[in-house]
Amino acid sequence: MAGVTVRAMDQHQDPPEAALAERERAILALERRGFPGPGVKERAIREELGLAPVRYYQLLNALLDDPRALAHDPVTVNRLRRVREARRAER
């Protein structure tokens, strides 16, 4: 009986399209890192991801609303959501 349950669970895995793309995972990984000063993060965005900082932040903002990102890295996504909401409240 236990073998049937395991096989049923294996067949119920999320489809591959539900996983984050490599670039999306790289964006979240970059956000997990700490940067020592101004300009360092922007340089890393350009060099490591090949993106302009403006485009990076557009992608990041969209990623924060993606449930796949929350499932992949809930600590980082929730932290960034709190920061985003605090900035919106200041306006």
C-alpha positions in Angstrom: 0.0 0.0 0.0 2.9 2.4 0.8 4.4 1.8 -2.7 1.2 2.9 -4.3 1.2 6.2 -2.3 4.9 6.9 -3.3 4.2 6.3 -7.0 1.1 8.5 -6.9 3.1 11.2 -5.3 5.9 10.9 -8.0 3.3 11.3 -10.7 2.0 14.5 -9.1 5.1 16.5 -9.4 4.9 20.1 -10.8 5.5 20.3 -14.5 8.8 21.7 -15.6 7.3 25.0 -16.7 6.4 25.6 -13.0 10.1 25.9 -12.1 11.9 29.2 -12.2 14.1 30.0 -15.2 17.9 30.1 -14.6 17.9 34.0 -14.9 15.1 34.2 -12.3 17.0 32.0 -9.9 20.1 34.1 -10.5 18.2 37.3 -9.7 17.0 35.9 -6.4 20.6 34.6 -5.6 22.0 38.1 -6.3 19.4 39.6 -3.9 20.4 37.2 -1.1 24.0 38.6 -1.2 25.1 41.6 0.7 26.9 44.4 -1.0 29.5 46.6 0.7 28.8 50.0 -0.9 27.0 51.9 -3.6 27.7 50.8 -7.2 28.9 47.4 -6.3 25.5 45.8 -6.7 24.9 47.6 -10.0 28.3 46.3 -11.3 27.4 42.8 -10.3 24.1 43.1 -12.1 25.8 44.1 -15.3 28.7 41.7 -15.1 27.0 38.6 -13.7 23.6 38.8 -15.3 24.3 41.0 -18.4 21.4 43.3 -17.6 21.0 47.0 -17.2 20.1 47.8 -13.6 16.8 49.3 -14.7 15.8 46.1 -16.5 17.0 44.0 -13.5 14.7 45.9 -11.1 11.8 45.5 -13.5 12.3 41.8 -13.6 12.8 41.6 -9.8 9.6 43.5 -9.1 7.6 41.1 -11.4 9.4 38.1 -9.7 8.2 39.3 -6.3 4.6 38.7 -7.4 5.4 35.3 -8.8 4.3 32.4 -6.6 7.1 30.2 -8.0 9.6 32.7 -6.7 8.0 32.5 -3.2 8.2 28.7 -3.3 11.8 28.8 -4.4 13.1 31.3 -1.9 10.5 32.4 0.6 12.8 34.3 3.0 14.3 36.5 0.2 11.0 37.1 -1.5 9.1 38.0 1.7 12.0 40.3 2.8 11.9 42.1 -0.5 8.1 42.3 -0.5 8.3 44.0 2.9 10.9 46.5 1.6 8.7 47.2 -1.4 5.6 47.8 0.7 7.5 50.1 3.1 8.7 52.2 0.2 5.2 52.4 -1.3 3.8 53.5 2.1 6.4 56.3 2.2 5.0 57.8 -1.0 
